[in-house]
Amino acid sequence: MEEFYRIRRLPPYVFEQVNRVKAAARNAGVDIIDLGMGNPDLPAPAHVVEKLKETVGKPRTDRYSASKGIAGLRRAQAAYYGRRFGVKLDPDRQVVATLGSKEGFANMAQAITAPGDVVLVPNPSYPIHAFGFLMAGGVIRSVPCEPTPDFFGALERAIVHSIPKPIAVVVCYPSNPTAHVASLDFYKDLVAFAKKHDIFVLSDLAYAEVYFDDNPPPSVLQVPGAMDVTVEFTSMSKTFSMAGWRIGFAVGNERLIGALGRVKSYLDYGAFTPVQVAATAALNGPEDCIREMRDTYKKRREALVESFARAGWEIPAPSASMFAWVPIPEPFRSLGSIEFSKLLIEKAEVAVAPGLGFGEHGDGFVRIAMVENEQRIRQAARNVRRFLETADKTLHNVVPLAARA
């Protein structure tokens, strides 16, 4: 039986192969240390939870809400951009609340993409950056993910060699999965490029508040004139550990925001009103919880880098995000990221995300999420050390291992 059109356009879900192995191990009673999915384990701030409790059951809060978000929430997001980035936003025309940044990205693709439209997407990158446009009937042209001068050479070639001309470029910094961070100078060049070639910039800034030095990641909207061509997506998921609450935002160019808002008005009535009220309290409230979140992930990063190095696997220390983007150890590189990830579950009882799931240029890497406490991270390192030390003896008849230096 022929598959449905939009389903045919989607590639196989790479992560499902690893998830099946993980589920089988857990069903057999194995304690898998799961560093695969970027699913925050920290609790939502207490004052936000209390605001939710206070609001639930109040008159009218059980009714349909507003698809673009209640006015107070949109004002709170505009105020956050003013405080954090010095960017002035009109909460009525330049802000839409979304059901997480993922939904916002997917519906923006539906709003602006005609069949056959070309979109420039980093590779590797978070899957919705490409899949949202594929589902909308678009065509993806891959560009590098590192925010270097080479990025613009690749963009220039993509513009010249793409028919039709691309309509937009996607960027994501701090990056999921690579943890790269862009500078304001990079964004200045990006905005100039977009204006020169009459394309839009779609920026994913979900990890704006997860950084580990005194240099907060900038917003592309800080660049003068960026509002003419840019929409930026943010999320409450990581900043406030509210992943399951499904609250995010799209802000920026009035035409693009209007298109997104119109599409959403046909598809949903917004998040549950008490959730939006609680999210408003988060944005308007004290920021101690953000600093505590940042400090927790920084300590986990240090535990990850230090303990895995002792285990024999060097982890590049990320300067931002909740992820480390890690080259597969040399003896196992020929296996590819999927088979290596499955092997880690079976032999080390540790789950990671295979780099191939973020694009073919990620296949020599795995993504490690810092979503377990320091003790569990160190236990994962001990498991990995045993696996690496015994692999030559236990796996030589199972997988072709490269010779160790």
C-alpha positions as CSV (number, residue, x, y, z in Angstrom):
1,M,0.0,0.0,0.0
2,E,1.4,3.4,-1.0
3,E,2.4,5.6,1.9
4,F,0.8,9.0,2.4
5,Y,2.5,11.9,0.5
6,R,3.8,13.9,3.5
7,I,4.9,10.7,5.3
8,R,6.9,9.7,2.1
9,R,8.8,13.0,2.3
10,L,10.1,12.2,5.8
11,P,13.3,10.2,6.2
12,P,13.4,7.3,8.6
13,Y,13.4,8.4,12.3
14,V,17.0,7.6,13.1
15,F,16.6,7.9,16.9
16,E,14.0,5.1,16.9
17,Q,16.6,2.5,16.2
18,V,18.5,3.5,19.4
19,N,15.3,3.9,21.4
20,R,14.2,0.3,20.6
21,V,17.5,-1.0,22.0
22,K,17.2,1.2,25.1
23,A,13.6,0.1,25.7
24,A,14.6,-3.6,25.3
25,A,17.4,-3.1,27.9
26,R,15.1,-1.4,30.4
27,N,12.4,-4.1,29.9
28,A,15.1,-6.6,30.9
29,G,15.8,-4.7,34.1
30,V,18.9,-2.9,33.1
31,D,19.5,0.6,34.6
32,I,20.3,2.7,31.6
33,I,21.9,6.1,32.2
34,D,20.1,8.1,29.6
35,L,22.2,11.0,28.3
36,G,20.4,10.9,24.9
37,M,17.3,13.1,24.9
38,G,17.6,16.8,25.8
39,N,14.8,16.4,28.4
40,P,15.5,18.6,31.4
41,D,15.3,16.8,34.7
42,L,15.3,19.9,36.9
43,P,12.0,21.0,38.5
44,A,10.1,24.1,37.2
45,P,10.6,27.1,39.6
46,A,8.4,26.9,42.7
47,H,6.9,30.3,42.2
48,V,5.8,29.3,38.7
49,V,4.2,26.1,39.9
50,E,2.4,28.1,42.7
51,K,1.1,30.5,40.1
52,L,-0.3,27.6,38.1
53,K,-2.0,26.2,41.1
54,E,-3.4,29.6,42.0
55,T,-4.9,30.0,38.5
56,V,-6.3,26.6,37.8
57,G,-10.1,26.5,38.5
58,K,-10.6,30.3,38.4
59,P,-13.6,31.4,36.4
60,R,-13.1,31.4,32.6
61,T,-9.6,29.8,32.7
62,D,-11.0,26.5,31.5
63,R,-12.3,28.1,28.3
64,Y,-10.4,28.3,24.9
65,S,-7.5,30.6,25.1
66,A,-6.0,32.9,22.4
67,S,-4.0,31.1,19.7
68,K,-1.3,33.8,19.6
69,G,-1.1,33.8,23.4
70,I,-2.7,35.9,26.1
71,A,-1.8,39.6,26.1
72,G,0.0,39.5,29.5
73,L,2.3,36.7,28.3
74,R,3.2,38.5,25.0
75,R,4.0,41.6,27.0
76,A,6.2,39.7,29.4
77,Q,8.2,38.2,26.4
78,A,8.6,41.7,24.9
79,A,9.8,42.9,28.3
80,Y,12.3,40.0,28.5
81,Y,13.7,40.9,25.1
82,G,14.1,44.5,26.2
83,R,15.9,43.6,29.4
84,R,18.1,40.8,28.0
85,F,18.9,42.1,24.5
86,G,17.9,45.8,24.4
87,V,15.4,44.9,21.6
88,K,12.1,46.7,21.5
89,L,9.1,44.5,20.4
90,D,5.5,45.3,19.9
91,P,3.7,42.6,21.8
92,D,0.6,42.8,19.6
93,R,2.3,42.6,16.2
94,Q,5.8,41.1,16.8
95,V,5.2,38.4,19.4
96,V,3.3,35.1,19.1
97,A,3.3,32.5,21.9
98,T,3.7,29.0,20.6
99,L,3.3,25.5,21.9
100,G,7.0,25.2,22.3
101,S,9.6,26.5,19.8
102,K,9.3,23.2,17.8
103,E,5.6,23.8,17.0
104,G,6.4,27.4,16.2
105,F,9.1,26.4,13.7
106,A,6.9,23.8,12.1
107,N,3.9,26.2,11.6
108,M,6.2,29.0,10.4
109,A,7.3,26.5,7.7
110,Q,3.6,25.9,6.8
111,A,3.0,29.6,6.7
112,I,5.7,30.7,4.4
113,T,6.6,27.7,2.2
114,A,5.3,27.0,-1.3
115,P,5.9,23.6,-2.9
116,G,9.4,23.4,-4.1
117,D,10.7,26.4,-2.1
118,V,14.3,26.1,-1.1
119,V,15.4,26.7,2.5
120,L,19.1,26.7,3.7
121,V,19.5,24.6,6.8
122,P,22.6,23.8,8.8
123,N,23.8,20.2,8.8
124,P,24.0,18.9,11.5
125,S,21.0,20.6,13.1
126,Y,17.9,20.0,15.2
127,P,15.6,17.8,13.1
128,I,12.6,20.2,13.0
129,H,14.7,22.8,11.2
130,A,14.7,20.6,8.1
131,F,11.7,18.4,8.6
132,G,9.3,21.2,9.2
133,F,10.0,22.5,5.7
134,L,10.0,19.0,4.2
135,M,6.5,18.5,5.6
136,A,5.5,21.8,4.2
137,G,6.6,20.8,0.7
138,G,9.9,22.6,0.7
139,V,13.4,21.5,-0.4
140,I,16.4,21.6,1.9
141,R,19.8,22.6,0.9
142,S,22.4,21.9,3.6
143,V,25.0,24.5,4.7
144,P,27.7,24.2,7.4
145,C,26.7,24.7,11.0
146,E,29.8,26.5,12.4
147,P,29.4,30.3,12.6
148,T,32.7,31.0,10.8
149,P,33.5,33.0,7.6
150,D,33.3,29.7,5.6
151,F,29.6,29.7,6.5
152,F,29.0,32.7,4.2
153,G,31.0,31.2,1.3
154,A,28.7,28.1,1.5
155,L,25.6,30.4,1.7
156,E,26.8,32.3,-1.4
157,R,27.3,29.1,-3.4
158,A,23.9,27.8,-2.3
159,I,22.2,31.0,-3.5
160,V,24.0,30.8,-6.8
161,H,23.3,27.1,-7.5
162,S,19.8,26.8,-6.1
163,I,16.8,27.0,-8.4
164,P,14.5,28.6,-7.3
165,K,16.4,31.0,-5.1
166,P,16.2,30.1,-1.4
167,I,13.5,31.9,0.6
168,A,15.2,31.6,4.0
169,V,18.2,30.5,6.0
170,V,17.9,28.8,9.4
171,V,20.4,29.4,12.2
172,C,20.6,27.9,15.7
173,Y,23.1,29.3,18.3
174,P,23.8,28.1,20.9
175,S,23.5,25.1,18.6
176,N,21.6,22.0,19.2
177,P,23.5,19.6,18.7
178,T,26.9,21.1,18.3
179,A,26.9,23.8,21.1
180,H,28.5,26.4,18.8
181,V,27.8,30.0,19.8
182,A,27.6,32.9,17.3
183,S,28.9,36.4,17.9
184,L,27.1,39.6,17.3
185,D,29.5,40.3,14.4
186,F,28.5,37.0,12.8
187,Y,24.8,38.1,13.1
188,K,25.7,41.5,11.5
189,D,27.2,39.7,8.5
190,L,24.2,37.3,8.4
191,V,21.6,40.1,8.3
192,A,23.6,42.0,5.6
193,F,23.7,38.7,3.6
194,A,19.9,38.2,4.0
195,K,19.1,41.7,2.9
196,K,21.5,41.5,0.0
197,H,19.8,38.4,-1.3
198,D,16.3,39.1,-0.2
199,I,15.9,36.0,2.1
200,F,14.5,35.6,5.6
201,V,16.5,34.6,8.7
202,L,14.8,32.1,11.0
203,S,16.8,31.9,14.3
204,D,16.4,29.3,17.0
205,L,17.5,30.7,20.3
206,A,16.1,28.1,22.6
207,Y,19.4,27.9,24.6
208,A,19.9,31.7,25.1
209,E,20.2,31.3,28.9
210,V,22.2,28.1,29.1
211,Y,25.8,29.4,29.0
212,F,28.8,28.9,31.2
213,D,31.0,32.0,31.0
214,D,30.4,35.8,31.4
215,N,29.5,36.2,27.7
216,P,25.7,35.7,27.2
217,P,24.8,34.5,23.7
218,P,23.4,37.4,21.6
219,S,20.1,37.6,19.6
220,V,20.3,38.3,15.9
221,L,17.6,40.9,16.5
222,Q,20.2,43.0,18.3
223,V,21.5,43.9,14.8
224,P,20.1,47.2,13.5
225,G,17.7,46.3,10.7
226,A,17.4,42.6,11.6
227,M,13.7,43.1,12.3
228,D,13.2,43.6,8.5
229,V,14.1,40.0,7.7
230,T,14.2,38.0,10.9
231,V,12.0,35.9,13.2
232,E,13.5,34.3,16.3
233,F,12.2,31.4,18.3
234,T,12.7,30.9,22.0
235,S,11.4,28.4,24.6
236,M,10.6,28.1,28.3
237,S,11.7,24.5,28.2
238,K,15.4,25.0,29.1
239,T,15.5,28.4,30.7
240,F,12.8,27.5,33.3
241,S,12.8,23.6,33.0
242,M,9.3,23.7,31.7
243,A,9.7,21.3,28.8
244,G,6.4,19.5,29.3
245,W,4.4,22.8,29.7
246,R,4.9,23.5,26.0
247,I,5.4,27.2,25.9
248,G,7.6,29.0,23.5
249,F,7.7,32.2,21.4
250,A,8.3,33.6,17.9
251,V,9.2,37.2,17.8
252,G,10.4,39.6,15.1
253,N,9.3,40.6,11.6
254,E,5.7,41.7,11.6
255,R,4.8,40.1,8.3
256,L,6.2,36.7,9.3
257,I,4.7,36.9,12.7
258,G,1.4,37.8,11.2
259,A,1.6,34.8,8.8
260,L,2.4,32.4,11.7
261,G,-0.4,33.8,13.8
262,R,-2.9,33.3,11.0
263,V,-1.9,29.7,10.5
264,K,-2.1,29.0,14.2
265,S,-5.6,30.6,14.4
266,Y,-6.8,27.7,12.1
267,L,-4.9,25.0,14.1
268,D,-5.1,25.7,17.8
269,Y,-6.5,27.8,20.6
270,G,-3.2,28.3,22.4
271,A,-1.9,26.7,25.5
272,F,-4.1,26.1,28.6
273,T,-4.6,29.6,30.1
274,P,-3.3,28.8,33.6
275,V,-0.1,27.6,31.9
276,Q,0.2,30.9,30.1
277,V,-0.4,32.8,33.3
278,A,2.3,30.8,35.1
279,A,4.7,31.3,32.1
280,T,4.1,35.1,32.5
281,A,5.0,34.8,36.2
282,A,8.3,33.1,35.1
283,L,9.2,35.8,32.7
284,N,8.3,38.6,35.1
285,G,9.7,37.0,38.2
286,P,13.0,36.6,40.0
287,E,15.9,35.3,38.0
288,D,17.6,33.3,40.8
289,C,16.2,30.1,39.3
290,I,17.9,30.8,35.9
291,R,21.2,31.3,37.6
292,E,20.7,28.1,39.6
293,M,19.9,26.2,36.4
294,R,23.0,27.6,34.7
295,D,25.2,26.6,37.7
296,T,23.8,23.1,37.8
297,Y,24.5,22.5,34.1
298,K,28.0,24.0,34.5
299,K,28.8,21.5,37.3
300,R,27.5,18.7,35.2
301,R,29.6,19.8,32.3
302,E,32.7,19.8,34.5
303,A,31.8,16.3,35.8
304,L,31.2,15.0,32.3
305,V,34.5,16.4,30.8
306,E,36.6,15.3,33.8
307,S,35.2,11.8,34.4
308,F,35.0,10.8,30.7
309,A,38.6,12.0,30.2
310,R,39.7,9.7,33.0
311,A,37.7,6.9,31.2
312,G,39.7,7.5,28.0
313,W,37.1,9.5,26.0
314,E,37.9,13.2,25.6
315,I,34.8,15.4,25.7
316,P,35.1,18.9,24.1
317,A,33.8,21.2,26.8
318,P,30.7,23.2,25.5
319,S,30.6,26.9,26.3
320,A,26.8,26.9,26.1
321,S,23.7,24.6,25.8
322,M,23.0,21.5,27.7
323,F,24.8,19.3,25.2
324,A,28.3,18.1,24.4
325,W,29.0,17.2,20.8
326,V,31.5,14.4,20.9
327,P,33.6,12.6,18.3
328,I,33.2,8.9,18.4
329,P,36.4,7.2,19.8
330,E,38.7,6.4,16.9
331,P,38.5,2.6,17.2
332,F,34.7,2.7,16.8
333,R,34.4,5.5,14.2
334,S,33.9,3.1,11.3
335,L,30.8,1.8,12.9
336,G,28.9,5.1,12.5
337,S,27.0,6.9,15.1
338,I,23.9,4.6,15.2
339,E,25.7,1.3,15.7
340,F,28.1,2.9,18.2
341,S,25.2,4.3,20.2
342,K,23.5,0.9,20.2
343,L,26.8,-0.6,21.4
344,L,27.1,1.9,24.3
345,I,23.6,0.8,25.5
346,E,24.4,-2.9,25.2
347,K,27.9,-2.8,26.7
348,A,28.1,0.3,28.9
349,E,24.4,0.8,29.8
350,V,24.7,4.4,28.7
351,A,22.4,6.0,26.1
352,V,23.5,8.9,23.9
353,A,22.0,10.5,20.7
354,P,23.6,9.3,17.4
355,G,24.9,12.2,15.4
356,L,23.3,10.9,12.2
357,G,19.9,11.9,13.6
358,F,20.9,15.5,13.1
359,G,22.1,15.1,9.5
360,E,24.6,13.1,7.6
361,H,27.4,15.4,8.5
362,G,26.9,14.4,12.2
363,D,27.6,10.7,11.7
364,G,31.1,10.8,13.2
365,F,29.7,12.2,16.5
366,V,27.3,11.6,19.3
367,R,25.4,14.1,21.3
368,I,25.6,13.8,25.1
369,A,22.9,15.6,27.1
370,M,23.6,16.7,30.6
371,V,20.3,15.6,31.9
372,E,21.5,13.3,34.8
373,N,23.0,14.5,38.0
374,E,26.8,14.5,38.6
375,Q,26.8,11.2,40.4
376,R,25.0,9.5,37.5
377,I,27.3,11.2,35.0
378,R,30.3,9.8,36.9
379,Q,28.8,6.4,36.9
380,A,28.3,6.6,33.2
381,A,32.0,7.4,32.8
382,R,32.9,4.3,34.9
383,N,30.7,2.2,32.7
384,V,32.3,3.6,29.6
385,R,35.7,3.1,31.0
386,R,35.0,-0.6,31.5
387,F,33.6,-0.9,28.0
388,L,36.6,0.8,26.4
389,E,39.2,-1.2,28.4
390,T,37.6,-4.5,27.4
391,A,36.4,-3.8,23.9
392,D,39.5,-5.2,22.2
393,K,38.9,-8.6,23.9
394,T,35.1,-8.8,23.9
395,L,34.2,-7.3,20.6
396,H,36.9,-8.4,18.2
397,N,34.6,-11.1,16.7
398,V,31.6,-8.8,16.8
399,V,32.5,-5.5,15.2
400,P,35.6,-4.5,13.2
401,L,37.6,-2.3,15.6
402,A,40.3,0.0,14.3
403,A,43.7,-0.5,15.8
404,R,44.4,1.6,18.8
405,A,47.4,4.0,18.5
